[in-house]
Amino acid sequence: MTEQPRSSDRLKNELLEIALEAATRAGTFLRDARPEDLGVAATKSSAIDVVTEMDIAAEKLITGLISDRRPDDGLLGEEGASVEGSSGVEWVIDPIDGTVNYLYGLPSWAISIAARMDGETLVGVVHAPMRGEIFRAVLGEGAFVNDRPARVRPASELGLALVSTGFGYLAERKARQAEVARLLIPEVRDIRRGGSAAIDLCDVAAGRLDAYYERGLNPWDYAAGDLIAREAGALTGGRPGEPLSPALTVAATPGLFAQLQARLDELGAWHD
C-alpha cells in the first residue's frame, strides 16, 4: 500500500537523510578505493574492469543501506538493481555518473540518488566528492549546494548563453550530436562538455551554466539532477510539450528554456 500522505514532511526528511548518508558513504569508498595508477592504465581492459567493479560495489553499498532502512522500497540502478517494492517509493541510483572522468582521474564524477513516488521525484542528492560538493533538493523546499541555497542565473538570451551538452558512446550517435553542436555553437556564447549529466544539471542549478541538453540519458542519469535544477528555478523538459526523457533532456533558466528547446527541436537533437 502506498504511504499516506504521499509527500509528507516526515517521509521526505527520512528519504533525504538516507540519500545523503548513502551518497556520502559511496563517495568516500569510490574516492579512497580508486587505484592511483588507474588513469595511466585507462586504455587497458583491466582498468575498465576495475571501474566496472567499483561501479557495482558502490551500487551494492547504496542499495544495501537503503534496503536495511526501508526494505519495502523499490530500486532502479544503472548497474542492474531492479526491485519493484511495495511501499510506493522507488530509488533511482547512478553509483558513478561520469565513469570516463572517474577512469581518467578527472574530478567531474558523482553519485546520483533520487527517491520518487508514483513517478514524482521527492528527493534528489548528487555528491561530487572530488569537487567537495553535495547538491540536494526536496520537492517544494528549494535546492542547496552544501549548505548554500542554489539558484539559477538571471535570464539570458540565447546568444549570451553558456550551454553544456554530452555525447553518447556509439559512433553514429556521436556524429549526429556533434553536428547539432556544430550548428548551435555560433548561436550561443560557448559550449561546454563536462562528462557528467548529473553534475551538469546541478551546475545549471548553481548558476554556473545557463543551460544543458543531451540525448540518450537514462532515468538514473537525470532523476536527482532534474529535481535539483527545478528546485533552483530552472525549467526542464524534452521536446516541446514533452517531459525530459531518454530521447532528449533540456534544462535552462526560465528566460532561455523555450528558445533553446525550440532551436534544439529544429536541429533534430532528439534523434540520431
C-alpha positions in Angstrom: 0.0 0.0 0.0 1.3 3.5 -0.9 2.3 5.6 2.2 -0.1 8.4 3.1 0.2 11.4 3.0 2.3 10.8 -0.1 4.5 13.8 0.2 4.6 14.2 4.0 7.4 16.2 5.5 8.3 13.2 7.6 8.7 10.9 4.6 10.7 13.4 2.6 13.0 14.1 5.5 13.6 10.4 6.0 14.4 9.9 2.3 16.7 12.8 2.3 18.6 11.6 5.3 19.1 8.1 3.7 20.1 9.6 0.4 22.7 11.8 1.9 24.2 9.0 4.0 24.3 6.6 1.1 25.8 9.1 -1.3 28.4 10.2 1.3 29.4 6.6 2.1 29.7 5.7 -1.6 31.7 8.8 -2.4 34.2 8.0 0.3 34.5 4.5 -0.9 35.0 5.5 -4.6 37.5 8.2 -3.7 39.6 6.2 -1.3 39.5 2.8 -3.1 40.4 4.1 -6.6 43.8 2.8 -7.6 46.3 5.6 -8.0 47.5 4.3 -11.4 44.0 3.7 -12.8 44.3 6.7 -15.2 47.6 5.5 -16.6 46.1 2.2 -17.4 43.0 3.7 -18.9 43.5 2.1 -22.3 43.8 -1.4 -20.9 40.8 -3.7 -20.5 41.9 -4.4 -16.9 41.4 -0.7 -16.0 37.9 -0.8 -17.4 37.2 -4.0 -15.4 38.3 -2.2 -12.2 35.9 0.7 -12.9 33.1 -1.7 -13.6 33.8 -3.5 -10.3 33.9 -0.1 -8.4 30.6 0.8 -10.1 28.9 -2.4 -9.0 30.4 -2.3 -5.5 29.2 1.3 -5.0 25.7 0.4 -6.1 25.6 -2.6 -3.7 26.8 -0.3 -0.9 24.0 2.2 -1.7 21.2 -0.4 -2.2 22.3 -2.3 0.8 22.0 0.7 3.0 18.6 1.7 1.5 17.2 -1.9 1.9 18.3 -2.0 5.5 16.5 1.2 6.3 13.5 0.8 4.0 13.1 -2.9 2.9 9.8 -2.4 1.1 11.1 0.3 -1.3 11.7 -0.3 -5.0 15.2 0.1 -6.5 16.3 1.0 -10.0 20.1 1.2 -10.6 22.4 1.6 -13.5 24.4 -1.5 -12.6 21.4 -3.8 -12.6 19.5 -3.1 -9.3 15.8 -3.7 -10.0 13.4 -4.3 -7.2 9.7 -3.4 -7.6 8.9 -2.8 -3.9 5.6 -2.4 -2.2 5.8 0.9 -0.3 5.2 3.2 -3.4 8.7 4.7 -3.0 11.3 3.9 -5.7 15.0 4.8 -5.5 16.8 5.7 -8.8 20.6 5.3 -8.5 23.7 6.0 -10.5 26.7 5.0 -8.5 29.2 6.7 -10.8 27.9 9.3 -13.2 30.8 10.4 -15.3 32.5 7.0 -15.4 35.1 8.0 -18.0 36.1 11.0 -15.9 36.5 8.7 -12.9 38.6 6.3 -15.0 41.0 9.1 -16.2 41.2 10.9 -12.8 39.1 13.9 -13.8 37.1 15.4 -10.9 33.7 15.7 -12.5 32.1 12.4 -11.5 29.3 12.0 -9.0 27.0 9.7 -7.1 23.3 10.4 -8.0 20.5 9.2 -5.8 16.8 10.1 -6.2 13.7 8.9 -4.4 10.4 9.1 -6.2 6.8 8.1 -5.5 4.2 7.5 -8.2 6.5 8.9 -10.8 7.1 12.2 -8.8 10.6 12.8 -7.5 10.6 13.8 -3.9 14.3 13.9 -3.1 17.5 14.3 -5.1 21.1 14.1 -4.0 24.2 14.4 -6.2 27.5 14.1 -4.5 30.7 15.1 -6.3 33.5 14.0 -3.9 36.4 15.5 -5.9 34.7 18.9 -6.0 33.8 18.7 -2.3 30.1 19.3 -3.1 26.8 17.8 -2.2 23.8 19.1 -4.1 20.4 18.3 -2.6 16.8 19.1 -3.1 13.5 18.2 -1.6 10.3 18.8 -3.6 8.9 22.2 -2.8 11.7 23.1 -0.4 14.4 24.5 -2.7 17.9 23.3 -3.7 21.2 23.6 -1.9 24.9 23.1 -2.7 26.5 22.0 0.5 24.7 24.4 2.9 24.2 27.3 0.5 20.9 27.9 -1.4 21.3 27.1 -5.1 19.7 29.5 -7.7 19.9 29.6 -11.5 21.5 32.6 -13.2 19.4 35.6 -14.2 17.6 35.3 -17.5 19.9 35.2 -20.5 19.3 35.4 -24.3 20.5 32.5 -26.4 23.4 34.4 -27.9 24.8 35.0 -24.4 24.2 31.5 -23.0 26.8 29.1 -21.8 25.4 25.7 -22.7 26.7 22.3 -21.8 26.0 19.1 -23.6 27.2 15.5 -23.8 27.8 12.8 -26.3 26.9 9.1 -26.5 29.2 6.1 -26.9 28.1 4.9 -30.3 29.9 6.5 -33.2 26.8 7.1 -35.3 25.1 8.9 -32.4 28.2 10.9 -31.6 28.5 12.1 -35.2 24.9 13.3 -35.1 25.3 15.0 -31.7 28.5 16.7 -33.0 26.6 18.1 -36.0 23.9 19.5 -33.7 26.6 21.1 -31.5 28.4 22.5 -34.6 25.2 24.3 -35.7 24.4 25.5 -32.2 27.9 26.9 -31.3 27.7 30.1 -33.4 24.3 30.9 -31.8 25.4 30.8 -28.2 28.2 32.2 -26.0 30.0 28.9 -25.9 29.6 25.2 -25.4 30.9 23.0 -22.6 31.2 19.2 -22.3 31.7 18.1 -18.7 31.1 14.4 -18.9 28.5 14.0 -16.1 24.8 14.7 -16.7 24.1 14.9 -13.0 26.8 17.5 -12.4 25.8 19.5 -15.5 22.2 19.7 -14.2 23.5 20.7 -10.8 25.7 23.4 -12.4 22.6 24.8 -14.1 21.0 24.9 -10.6 24.1 26.6 -9.1 24.2 29.3 -11.8 27.4 28.0 -13.4 25.7 27.2 -16.6 22.8 28.8 -18.4 21.6 25.6 -19.9 22.3 21.9 -20.6 20.9 19.4 -23.1 21.7 15.9 -24.1 20.1 12.9 -26.0 20.4 9.4 -24.8 20.3 9.7 -21.0 18.6 7.2 -18.7 16.5 7.9 -15.7 19.3 7.3 -13.3 21.4 9.9 -15.1 18.9 12.7 -14.6 16.4 11.8 -11.8 18.2 13.6 -9.0 19.7 16.4 -11.1 16.4 17.2 -12.6 14.8 17.9 -9.3 17.8 19.9 -8.1 17.7 22.1 -11.2 13.9 22.7 -10.9 14.0 23.5 -7.2 16.8 26.0 -8.0 14.4 27.7 -10.5 15.3 26.0 -13.8 12.8 24.7 -16.3 13.3 21.1 -17.6 11.8 19.0 -20.3 12.4 17.1 -23.5 10.9 18.1 -26.9 8.4 21.0 -26.8 5.4 19.9 -24.7 7.1 16.7 -23.5 8.8 15.8 -20.2 12.5 15.1 -20.2 13.3 11.5 -21.4 16.0 9.4 -22.9 15.1 11.0 -26.3 16.1 14.5 -25.1 16.8 16.2 -21.8 16.9 20.0 -21.7 17.4 22.2 -18.6 17.7 26.0 -18.7 16.9 29.3 -16.9 13.3 30.2 -17.4 14.1 33.1 -19.8 16.1 30.8 -22.1 14.4 27.5 -21.9 11.7 27.8 -24.5 14.0 29.4 -27.1 16.7 26.7 -26.6 14.2 23.9 -26.6 12.6 25.1 -29.9 16.0 25.5 -31.5 17.1 22.0 -30.5 13.9 20.6 -31.9 14.6 22.4 -35.2 18.1 21.0 -35.2 16.9 17.4 -34.6 18.7 17.0 -31.3 16.2 14.3 -30.3 17.1 11.7 -32.9 20.2 10.0 -34.3 
